[in-house]
């Protein structure tokens, strides 16, 4: 007997790049929220770095430097 739900779809070749982009977009969104709430750039970077470390535990898609760059770029454009 065959079970179609048992067949596994092979992973995409660009899967890790897509996951990294989604994580970066989410961090930029959170950084914009922190900006609107009045957090300093350092405080937002610290919170987002801690959130990523907690959420991903050991396999974080972005480094601390990449997170700091995302926050700096977001704060530089002053989201409304």
Buried (B, 14 or more C-beta within 10 A) or exposed (E): EEEEEEEEEEEEEEEEEEEBEEBBEBBBEBBBEBBEEEBEBEEBBBBBBEBBEEEEEEEBBBEBEBBBBBBEEBBEEEBE
